[in-house]
Amino acid sequence: MSTLEYVLSCPRTIEEIQKAAQRKQCHDIAKTQSCTEPENFKYHCVLNSFKNATVEVCAPEIISQGMYVYLPTIYRYLNIE
């Protein structure tokens, strides 16, 4: 089940992030997916690889120290490049 969705912008507050994660049902999908532990399956809103569109997706948690997160493994898995 793909949760990929192109959006105009990402949530800006914790409340908006929580609402988006609920809308995408990331918590429910986390229980049935098999790519990581359920607690590590999270909502993400990131730029695509061309940096010309914003995408929302439920996917394994990514820890980044930079401003932008690039998800090449997830992109290949979801085929969004």
Buried (B, 14 or more C-beta within 10 A) or exposed (E): EEBBBEEEEBBEEEEEBEEBBEEBEBBEBBEEBEEEEEEEBBBBBBBBBEEEEBBBBBBBEBEEEEEEEBBEEBBEEBEBE
